[in-house]
Amino acid sequence: MDILILFYNTMWGFPLEFRKEDLPGGCVITTDRNLIAKADAVVFHLPDLPSVMEDEIDKREGQLWVGWSLECEENYSGKMLVTARREKPYKKKACMFISSDMNRSHRQEYLKELMQYTDIDSYGKLYRNCELPVEDRGRDTLLSVIGDYQFVISFENAIGKDYVTEKFFNPLLAGTVPVYLGAPNIREFAPGENCFLDICTFDSPEGVAAFMNQCYDDEALYERFYAWRKRPLLLSFTNKLEQVRSNPLIRLCQKIHELKLGGI
């Protein structure tokens, strides 16, 4: 059964990157909107869709529509479409890099209160109180800076299942501890037990701040966040790594093919 997937618009207009020979047999990917009536699935990049939408689009019976975004679906719900589903000495306490004004997680209000009870260096636009000590070279600079802190505020801009971004993984890569607000199933994405501080286990920002302050004074308490680095990675984490080894476009083809075979 041949499958035709139309990308109505690509991410910010950049070309799709894939090798045709890697696609499952009978799967064709196109950006030709003239084929929209024939497409088995139509993929829309949600953030810039309003600026490229030409006319009202009729959804053919049996046709799948897929919302594509690196942001949480909650940031677009009701607007467009239904989406298819270091160990080293530390000198500083906590920091954050938050600039986006998206606030569906109510992180701004939480952080405003949290900062009343514990010191947080903010390098982003939100509650900025620090300047970068070096020239900003993007992600390399971010990893270098956050690696000098015991904790990094890792608050997502929206709360949704499976919506886990680099805010969670960058601190782990830099060898520090994320203080996390976001996906309710975040533990499925954790590489080890007790590798992050989950604010959902506390009653209030004041409680989170009190625990962070205690960690600054109790080295043994803080070091518990590093025990996982000496153990094998969690199976749930390694399984997810295996799932994303292939090109996401290839995985999309495979998923749509499964859905079509299932009569969806």
C-alpha positions as CSV (number, residue, x, y, z in Angstrom):
1,M,0.0,0.0,0.0
2,D,1.6,3.3,-1.1
3,I,1.6,6.2,1.4
4,L,1.8,9.8,0.3
5,I,2.8,12.3,3.0
6,L,2.5,16.0,2.2
7,F,4.4,18.6,4.3
8,Y,2.1,21.6,3.8
9,N,4.9,23.8,5.3
10,T,8.4,22.9,6.6
11,M,10.0,24.2,9.8
12,W,10.6,27.9,9.2
13,G,10.9,27.1,5.5
14,F,14.0,25.0,5.8
15,P,14.2,22.0,3.4
16,L,13.4,18.5,4.7
17,E,16.5,16.3,5.2
18,F,16.1,12.6,4.4
19,R,17.3,10.0,2.0
20,K,14.6,8.6,-0.3
21,E,16.3,5.2,-0.1
22,D,15.7,5.1,3.7
23,L,12.0,5.5,3.4
24,P,9.8,2.5,4.0
25,G,8.7,0.8,0.7
26,G,5.8,2.6,-1.0
27,C,6.2,5.8,1.2
28,V,6.5,9.1,-0.7
29,I,7.2,12.5,1.0
30,T,6.3,15.7,-0.9
31,T,5.9,19.4,-0.4
32,D,3.7,19.9,-3.4
33,R,0.4,21.4,-2.1
34,N,-1.3,20.5,-5.4
35,L,-1.3,16.9,-4.1
36,I,-3.2,17.7,-0.9
37,A,-6.4,15.9,-2.0
38,K,-4.4,12.7,-2.7
39,A,-2.2,12.8,0.4
40,D,-2.8,10.1,3.0
41,A,-1.4,12.5,5.6
42,V,-0.7,16.2,5.7
43,V,1.9,17.6,8.1
44,F,1.6,21.2,9.3
45,H,4.4,23.1,11.1
46,L,2.3,24.9,13.6
47,P,4.4,27.9,14.7
48,D,4.5,29.6,11.3
49,L,1.4,28.1,9.7
50,P,-0.8,31.3,9.9
51,S,1.8,33.1,7.8
52,V,1.8,30.5,5.0
53,M,-1.8,29.3,5.0
54,E,-3.3,30.1,1.6
55,D,-6.9,29.1,1.9
56,E,-9.3,27.1,4.0
57,I,-8.4,23.4,3.7
58,D,-10.9,20.6,3.5
59,K,-9.9,17.5,5.3
60,R,-10.6,14.4,3.2
61,E,-12.3,11.5,4.9
62,G,-9.6,9.1,6.1
63,Q,-6.8,11.7,5.7
64,L,-4.5,12.2,8.7
65,W,-3.5,15.6,9.8
66,V,-0.3,15.9,11.9
67,G,0.7,19.0,13.9
68,W,4.5,19.5,13.9
69,S,6.3,21.7,16.5
70,L,9.2,21.6,18.9
71,E,6.9,23.4,21.4
72,C,4.3,21.7,23.6
73,E,1.0,21.1,21.9
74,E,-0.7,23.0,24.8
75,N,0.8,26.2,23.3
76,Y,-1.3,25.7,20.2
77,S,-4.4,23.9,21.5
78,G,-7.6,25.5,20.2
79,K,-5.7,27.6,17.6
80,M,-4.8,25.4,14.7
81,L,-4.9,21.6,14.6
82,V,-5.1,18.5,16.7
83,T,-1.6,17.1,16.9
84,A,-0.7,13.4,16.4
85,R,0.6,12.2,19.0
86,R,30.1,16.6,36.1
87,E,31.3,15.9,38.8
88,K,33.5,18.8,40.0
89,P,33.6,21.4,42.8
90,Y,30.8,24.0,42.6
91,K,31.2,27.6,43.5
92,K,27.7,28.9,42.8
93,K,24.2,27.9,43.8
94,A,21.5,28.1,41.1
95,C,20.9,29.7,37.8
96,M,18.4,29.9,35.0
97,F,18.3,30.8,31.3
98,I,14.6,31.7,30.5
99,S,13.7,34.3,27.9
100,S,10.5,33.1,26.3
101,D,7.3,34.8,27.5
102,M,5.3,31.6,27.0
103,N,3.9,30.8,30.4
104,R,1.2,28.1,30.2
105,S,3.1,26.2,33.0
106,H,2.8,29.4,35.2
107,R,6.5,29.2,35.7
108,Q,6.9,32.9,35.9
109,E,4.7,33.2,39.0
110,Y,6.4,30.1,40.6
111,L,9.9,31.5,40.0
112,K,9.1,35.0,41.3
113,E,8.1,33.4,44.6
114,L,11.0,30.9,44.6
115,M,13.5,33.7,44.1
116,Q,12.3,35.3,47.4
117,Y,13.6,32.3,49.3
118,T,16.8,31.3,47.5
119,D,19.5,32.9,45.3
120,I,19.1,32.3,41.6
121,D,21.3,33.9,38.9
122,S,19.2,34.7,35.9
123,Y,20.9,35.1,32.6
124,G,17.8,35.2,30.4
125,K,15.3,38.0,29.9
126,L,13.0,36.8,32.6
127,Y,14.0,38.3,36.0
128,R,17.5,39.0,34.6
129,N,20.0,39.8,37.3
130,C,23.3,38.5,35.8
131,E,25.4,39.0,32.7
132,L,27.3,36.2,30.9
133,P,31.0,36.1,32.0
134,V,32.1,35.3,28.5
135,E,31.0,35.9,24.9
136,D,27.8,34.2,24.1
137,R,28.5,31.3,21.6
138,G,25.2,29.6,22.0
139,R,24.8,26.2,23.5
140,D,28.5,25.7,24.3
141,T,28.5,28.8,26.4
142,L,25.3,27.8,28.1
143,L,26.7,24.4,29.0
144,S,29.9,25.9,30.3
145,V,28.1,28.4,32.5
146,I,25.5,26.1,34.0
147,G,28.2,23.6,34.8
148,D,29.5,26.0,37.5
149,Y,26.2,25.7,39.4
150,Q,24.8,23.1,41.8
151,F,21.3,23.5,40.4
152,V,19.8,24.8,37.1
153,I,16.1,25.9,36.9
154,S,14.6,23.7,34.2
155,F,11.0,24.9,33.9
156,E,9.1,24.1,30.7
157,N,6.9,26.8,29.2
158,A,3.9,24.4,29.2
159,I,3.0,21.2,30.9
160,G,2.1,18.2,28.7
161,K,2.8,14.5,28.6
162,D,6.0,13.7,26.7
163,Y,6.9,17.4,26.3
164,V,10.5,17.3,27.6
165,T,13.0,19.7,26.1
166,E,16.7,20.5,26.3
167,K,15.9,22.4,29.5
168,F,15.9,19.0,31.2
169,F,18.8,17.4,29.4
170,N,21.3,20.2,29.2
171,P,22.0,20.4,32.9
172,L,22.5,16.6,33.0
173,L,25.0,16.9,30.1
174,A,26.8,19.7,31.9
175,G,27.2,17.7,35.1
176,T,24.7,19.5,37.3
177,V,21.2,19.0,38.6
178,P,18.0,20.3,36.9
179,V,15.2,21.7,39.1
180,Y,12.3,20.5,37.0
181,L,8.8,21.6,36.2
182,G,7.0,20.2,33.2
183,A,6.0,16.8,31.8
184,P,4.0,14.7,34.4
185,N,5.8,11.6,33.0
186,I,9.3,13.1,33.2
187,R,10.7,10.0,35.0
188,E,10.2,8.1,31.8
189,F,12.9,10.4,30.3
190,A,15.3,10.4,33.2
191,P,18.6,8.5,32.6
192,G,18.9,7.5,36.2
193,E,17.1,7.5,39.6
194,N,17.2,10.7,41.6
195,C,19.0,12.7,38.8
196,F,16.9,15.8,39.1
197,L,14.9,17.8,41.7
198,D,11.2,17.4,41.0
199,I,9.3,20.4,42.3
200,C,6.0,18.5,42.1
201,T,7.2,16.6,45.3
202,F,7.0,19.8,47.3
203,D,4.1,21.7,48.6
204,S,5.3,25.2,47.7
205,P,8.2,27.2,46.2
206,E,9.2,28.0,49.7
207,G,9.6,24.2,50.4
208,V,11.7,23.8,47.2
209,A,13.9,26.7,48.2
210,A,14.4,25.3,51.7
211,F,15.6,22.0,50.3
212,M,17.9,23.7,47.8
213,N,19.4,25.8,50.7
214,Q,19.8,22.6,52.7
215,C,21.8,21.0,49.9
216,Y,24.2,23.9,49.8
217,D,25.1,23.2,53.5
218,D,24.9,19.4,53.4
219,E,27.3,18.0,50.9
220,A,26.1,14.4,51.4
221,L,22.5,15.4,50.7
222,Y,23.5,17.0,47.5
223,E,25.7,14.2,46.3
224,R,22.7,11.9,46.3
225,F,21.9,13.5,43.0
226,Y,25.1,12.0,41.5
227,A,24.8,8.4,42.5
228,W,23.1,7.5,39.3
229,R,26.1,8.4,37.2
230,K,28.0,5.4,38.6
231,R,25.2,3.0,37.7
232,P,23.8,1.6,34.4
233,L,21.3,3.9,32.6
234,L,17.7,3.1,33.2
235,L,16.1,0.7,30.7
236,S,13.2,3.1,30.1
237,F,15.8,5.7,29.0
238,T,17.9,3.5,26.8
239,N,14.7,2.2,25.1
240,K,13.7,5.8,24.2
241,L,17.2,6.3,22.8
242,E,16.8,3.3,20.5
243,Q,13.4,4.7,19.3
244,V,15.0,8.0,18.1
245,R,18.1,6.7,16.4
246,S,16.4,6.7,13.0
247,N,15.5,9.9,11.1
248,P,12.2,11.4,12.5
249,L,10.7,11.5,9.0
250,I,11.3,7.8,8.6
251,R,9.6,7.2,11.9
252,L,6.7,9.3,10.7
253,C,6.3,7.3,7.6
254,Q,6.4,4.1,9.6
255,K,3.8,5.4,12.0
256,I,1.4,6.6,9.3
257,H,1.8,3.3,7.5
258,E,0.8,1.4,10.6
259,L,-2.2,3.7,11.1
260,K,-3.4,3.2,7.5
261,L,-3.1,-0.5,7.8
262,G,-5.1,-0.4,10.9
263,G,-7.9,1.4,9.2
264,I,-7.5,4.7,11.0
